[in-house]
Amino acid sequence: MTVTTHTPLFTEQEWARLQEHLHLPLRQAEIVRHIVSGKSDKQIARAMGISITTVRTHVSRLFRKFDLNDRMELMLHVFTCLRQCDTAQGHNESVPPLPEV
């Protein structure tokens, strides 16, 4: 089951900060954006006009780059980095605090 969100999770400014903070090339940033919005490889491939194999290659490279194992870890990494960016730049009011686990 794929759950996609139509409401943007991040503003354009937040995405720009994330892309810079994570040192992502444009295509990888676009892949991350689709993953965070809940899209499958097939949906990402269709939206970007690339093959599913190319999407999977980008995803695998992202996992290696950040030493992650799956999409959930990638999403957590992205949200953590956003919080770090916001805290460093004094924008922490835009992201609510995470609950303690």
Rosetta silent file (secondary structure, phi, psi, omega in degrees, C-alpha in Angstrom):
SEQUENCE: MTVTTHTPLFTEQEWARLQEHLHLPLRQAEIVRHIVSGKSDKQIARAMGISITTVRTHVSRLFRKFDLNDRMELMLHVFTCLRQCDTAQGHNESVPPLPEV
SCORE:     score description
SCORE:     0.000 S_00000001
   1 L     0.000  129.688  179.175    0.000    0.000    0.000 S_00000001
   2 L  -108.487  129.883  177.852    1.370    3.382   -1.007 S_00000001
   3 L  -112.960  121.306  177.479    0.365    6.493    0.872 S_00000001
   4 L  -116.950  148.433  178.926    1.061    9.786   -0.831 S_00000001
   5 L  -108.925  138.143  178.493    0.533   13.230    0.540 S_00000001
   6 L   -98.255  -11.060  175.866   -0.694   16.104   -1.572 S_00000001
   7 L   -92.275  123.812 -179.228    0.129   18.670    1.078 S_00000001
   8 L   -59.069  135.155  179.188    3.812   19.627    0.922 S_00000001
   9 L   -82.132  -25.684 -178.590    5.700   18.499    4.009 S_00000001
  10 L  -130.936  148.737  173.787    8.419   21.113    3.538 S_00000001
  11 L   -76.180  167.327  177.205    8.465   24.633    2.171 S_00000001
  12 H   -61.131  -37.045  178.622   10.664   25.463   -0.801 S_00000001
  13 H   -65.328  -40.624  178.667   13.081   27.219    1.577 S_00000001
  14 H   -64.138  -42.339  178.717   13.290   24.106    3.770 S_00000001
  15 H   -62.851  -40.507  179.169   13.991   21.916    0.729 S_00000001
  16 H   -62.291  -43.871  178.290   16.728   24.293   -0.408 S_00000001
  17 H   -63.205  -43.211  179.540   18.340   24.150    3.067 S_00000001
  18 H   -62.421  -47.255 -178.483   18.046   20.364    3.134 S_00000001
  19 H   -58.730  -42.323  178.868   19.528   19.924   -0.326 S_00000001
  20 H   -68.165  -45.875 -178.269   22.477   22.099    0.634 S_00000001
  21 H   -62.902  -39.188 -177.666   22.926   20.490    4.062 S_00000001
  22 H   -87.021   -5.670 -178.972   22.773   16.959    2.647 S_00000001
  23 L    56.317   50.198 -177.828   24.964   17.837   -0.378 S_00000001
  24 L   -96.741  132.449  169.047   22.435   16.312   -2.768 S_00000001
  25 L   -63.974  160.665 -175.277   22.609   16.629   -6.534 S_00000001
  26 H   -54.070  -46.290 -177.627   19.346   17.867   -8.042 S_00000001
  27 H   -65.045  -42.117  178.938   18.122   14.400   -9.162 S_00000001
  28 H   -66.383  -37.416  177.233   18.812   12.794   -5.781 S_00000001
  29 H   -62.219  -40.394  178.883   17.057   15.675   -4.045 S_00000001
  30 H   -65.254  -40.731  176.827   14.051   15.116   -6.290 S_00000001
  31 H   -60.623  -47.134  179.739   14.068   11.386   -5.467 S_00000001
  32 H   -59.175  -43.228 -179.802   14.193   12.173   -1.733 S_00000001
  33 H   -58.986  -42.324  178.417   11.305   14.597   -2.109 S_00000001
  34 H   -67.993  -41.201  179.707    9.193   11.901   -3.762 S_00000001
  35 H   -62.149  -46.150 -179.229   10.144    9.295   -1.147 S_00000001
  36 H   -63.034  -29.323  178.264    9.241   11.615    1.710 S_00000001
  37 L   -83.009    0.242  173.067    5.876   12.243    0.070 S_00000001
  38 L    92.316   14.606 -177.643    5.258    8.470    0.106 S_00000001
  39 L   -81.445  148.193  177.029    5.657    7.606   -3.571 S_00000001
  40 L   -81.281  169.320  176.627    6.686    4.161   -4.784 S_00000001
  41 H   -56.714  -42.888 -179.208    9.567    3.546   -7.197 S_00000001
  42 H   -63.066  -43.447  178.803    7.066    3.186  -10.025 S_00000001
  43 H   -65.557  -39.609  178.878    5.347    6.476   -9.165 S_00000001
  44 H   -64.447  -46.034  179.852    8.699    8.255   -8.880 S_00000001
  45 H   -58.248  -45.180  179.769    9.845    6.873  -12.229 S_00000001
  46 H   -63.341  -45.951 -177.665    6.640    8.006  -13.891 S_00000001
  47 H   -65.104  -34.165 -176.541    6.774   11.485  -12.324 S_00000001
  48 H   -95.701   -8.541 -179.611   10.435   12.003  -13.270 S_00000001
  49 L    69.943   35.710  178.287   10.294   10.351  -16.676 S_00000001
  50 L  -128.193  170.144 -179.164   13.012    7.809  -15.816 S_00000001
  51 L   -77.982  159.319  176.553   13.100    4.031  -15.485 S_00000001
  52 H   -62.604  -36.312  178.130   12.332    2.191  -12.265 S_00000001
  53 H   -61.361  -40.671  178.523   15.877    0.805  -12.406 S_00000001
  54 H   -65.626  -40.942  176.618   17.276    4.351  -12.436 S_00000001
  55 H   -59.124  -47.552 -178.093   15.101    5.274   -9.450 S_00000001
  56 H   -64.422  -34.099  175.714   16.377    2.228   -7.572 S_00000001
  57 H   -63.694  -46.095  177.967   19.971    3.124   -8.447 S_00000001
  58 H   -60.848  -44.311 -179.014   19.480    6.624   -7.018 S_00000001
  59 H   -62.794  -44.100  178.282   17.831    5.197   -3.888 S_00000001
  60 H   -61.303  -40.497  178.776   20.672    2.696   -3.377 S_00000001
  61 H   -66.375  -36.621  176.018   23.236    5.486   -3.727 S_00000001
  62 H   -63.908  -43.893  178.248   21.356    7.558   -1.157 S_00000001
  63 H   -58.999  -45.893  179.535   21.365    4.621    1.261 S_00000001
  64 H   -65.221  -44.024 -176.971   25.131    4.179    0.788 S_00000001
  65 H   -57.157  -41.367 -176.045   25.837    7.904    0.990 S_00000001
  66 H  -104.647    7.520 -179.942   24.135    8.229    4.380 S_00000001
  67 L    55.749   54.621 -178.858   24.835    4.669    5.613 S_00000001
  68 L  -117.858  164.369 -177.276   21.131    3.778    5.738 S_00000001
  69 L  -112.463  -23.304 -176.836   19.224    0.552    5.136 S_00000001
  70 L  -156.622  177.441 -176.564   15.739    1.540    4.028 S_00000001
  71 H   -63.955  -35.753  179.373   13.321    4.332    3.134 S_00000001
  72 H   -62.423  -45.942  177.260   12.172    4.819    6.707 S_00000001
  73 H   -61.356  -38.252  178.292   15.729    5.481    7.831 S_00000001
  74 H   -63.094  -44.694  179.577   16.128    7.887    4.901 S_00000001
  75 H   -63.777  -42.492  177.411   12.988    9.798    5.905 S_00000001
  76 H   -62.336  -39.870  177.928   14.117    9.973    9.531 S_00000001
  77 H   -61.829  -44.019 -179.964   17.515   11.208    8.366 S_00000001
  78 H   -62.669  -47.725 -179.765   15.887   13.943    6.257 S_00000001
  79 H   -64.652  -38.740  177.238   13.660   15.126    9.115 S_00000001
  80 H   -63.344  -43.644  178.789   16.593   15.064   11.546 S_00000001
  81 H   -63.867  -38.483  177.577   18.700   17.128    9.159 S_00000001
  82 H   -61.891  -44.258  178.236   15.875   19.631    8.731 S_00000001
  83 H   -61.293  -41.465  178.408   15.668   20.039   12.501 S_00000001
  84 H   -63.757  -43.327  177.909   19.433   20.528   12.664 S_00000001
  85 H   -60.985  -46.848 -178.088   19.290   23.137    9.880 S_00000001
  86 H   -64.161  -42.650  179.875   16.423   24.955   11.578 S_00000001
  87 H   -63.810  -43.043 -179.154   18.091   24.912   14.983 S_00000001
  88 H   -65.506  -30.419 -177.328   21.360   26.205   13.531 S_00000001
  89 H  -103.445    6.172  178.330   19.541   29.005   11.701 S_00000001
  90 L    73.486   26.893 -179.702   17.035   29.834   14.448 S_00000001
  91 L  -107.731   21.728 -172.005   14.032   28.453   12.526 S_00000001
  92 H   -66.187   -8.547  177.658   13.056   25.754   15.027 S_00000001
  93 H   -72.836  -16.496 -177.585    9.519   27.114   15.387 S_00000001
  94 H   -80.329  -16.663 -178.265    8.606   25.629   11.981 S_00000001
  95 L  -121.231  117.493  179.737    9.121   22.041   13.113 S_00000001
  96 L   -64.955  152.941 -179.233    7.262   20.764   16.171 S_00000001
  97 L   -64.542  146.864  176.766    9.344   18.834   18.705 S_00000001
  98 L   -79.648  144.934  177.875    9.515   15.075   18.248 S_00000001
  99 L   -68.771  148.786  175.712    7.963   12.930   20.978 S_00000001
 100 L   -71.058  142.246 -179.736   10.335   11.086   23.274 S_00000001
 101 L  -108.764    0.000    0.000   10.604    7.362   22.557 S_00000001
